Amino acid sequence: MENLHLPIRVDKREKGKIIQRIEELEGVELEFTDLDVGDYVLPNGVVIERKSAADMVLSVVDKSLWENAAKLKANYRQVIYIVEGDLYEPRFYQQALDIHRALAHLTIALGISVLPSPDADNSGMLIYLTGLNAQIEPDPVDREAESDNRRKVAEFILSGLPGVAADEARDLLRHVGSVRDVINADAATLARTDVLDPERAERIESVVTYGSRKS
């Protein structure tokens, strides 16, 4: 039988029992580094973000979850959240419906998986088994899905601009180009697309240039 080898890049902030658990498993090679986003980078562009249930709920409440998810999707082929603990504990003082909506949007709209875990020990095993599966090369159908996911993330980011609906985000990408092209475009360019009226185009320009130190 071929020897197992599983390289995993780990954010330096990850410590304690979960690291001990992963290091015990066959074939694991951990590389600790400063990751801009994500906690565990597995083979073939798979990333895992590990959150406690409390942190997950707070990120839903303050909406930071969506910025984090967008950054992960922009940098990796497949994104997985591991959530440790019970998301529905009463002490979080958050309606279950809000959690349901967030999980549904992550799964369906963004194509992000959410795996529950009771503790760090089980999270370590989940990361290990996910890494072993990630080493299997994606087939051409999966590659097409990856391209579609990137498009959806780009639309999601642009729909966060003031007054931009989901269908308008799609039209902006078609007329202007990438998310970066849209962000860098001035109001006149945006208005010429016929997707936005001049008033909304100017509002978007004022938002994306707010605080800029460029003259």
Secondary structure as the mmCIF struct_conf table of DSSP 4:
data_model
#
loop_
_struct_conf.conf_type_id
_struct_conf.id
_struct_conf.beg_label_comp_id
_struct_conf.beg_label_asym_id
_struct_conf.beg_label_seq_id
_struct_conf.end_label_comp_id
_struct_conf.end_label_asym_id
_struct_conf.end_label_seq_id
HELX_LH_PP_P HELX_LH_PP_P1 GLU A 2 LEU A 4
STRN STRN1 LEU A 6 ASP A 11
TURN_TY1_P TURN_TY1_P1 LYS A 12 ARG A 13
TURN_TY1_P TURN_TY1_P2 GLY A 16 GLY A 16
HELX_RH_AL_P HELX_RH_AL_P1 LYS A 17 GLU A 23
TURN_TY1_P TURN_TY1_P3 GLU A 24 GLU A 24
BEND BEND1 LEU A 25 LEU A 25
TURN_TY1_P TURN_TY1_P4 GLU A 26 GLY A 27
STRN STRN2 VAL A 28 THR A 33
BEND BEND2 ASP A 36 VAL A 37
BEND BEND3 ASP A 39 ASP A 39
STRN STRN3 TYR A 40 LEU A 42
HELX_RH_3T_P HELX_RH_3T_P1 PRO A 43 GLY A 45
STRN STRN4 VAL A 46 SER A 52
HELX_RH_AL_P HELX_RH_AL_P2 ALA A 53 VAL A 61
BEND BEND4 ASP A 62 LYS A 63
HELX_RH_AL_P HELX_RH_AL_P3 SER A 64 ASN A 75
BEND BEND5 ARG A 77 ARG A 77
STRN STRN5 GLN A 78 GLU A 84
BEND BEND6 GLY A 85 GLY A 85
TURN_TY1_P TURN_TY1_P5 LEU A 87 TYR A 88
HELX_RH_3T_P HELX_RH_3T_P2 PRO A 90 PHE A 92
HELX_RH_AL_P HELX_RH_AL_P4 ALA A 96 ALA A 104
HELX_RH_PI_P HELX_RH_PI_P1 HIS A 105 ALA A 109
BEND BEND7 LEU A 110 LEU A 110
STRN STRN6 SER A 113 SER A 117
BEND BEND8 PRO A 118 ASP A 119
HELX_RH_AL_P HELX_RH_AL_P5 ALA A 120 ALA A 134
TURN_TY1_P TURN_TY1_P6 GLN A 135 GLN A 135
BEND BEND9 ILE A 136 ILE A 136
HELX_LH_PP_P HELX_LH_PP_P2 GLU A 137 ASP A 139
HELX_RH_AL_P HELX_RH_AL_P6 PRO A 140 LEU A 158
TURN_TY1_P TURN_TY1_P7 SER A 159 GLY A 160
BEND BEND10 LEU A 161 LEU A 161
TURN_TY1_P TURN_TY1_P8 PRO A 162 GLY A 163
HELX_RH_AL_P HELX_RH_AL_P7 ALA A 166 VAL A 176
BEND BEND11 SER A 178 SER A 178
HELX_RH_AL_P HELX_RH_AL_P8 VAL A 179 ASN A 184
HELX_RH_AL_P HELX_RH_AL_P9 ALA A 187 ARG A 192
TURN_TY1_P TURN_TY1_P9 THR A 193 THR A 193
BEND BEND12 ASP A 194 LEU A 196
HELX_RH_AL_P HELX_RH_AL_P10 PRO A 198 VAL A 208
TURN_TY1_P TURN_TY1_P10 THR A 209 GLY A 211
#
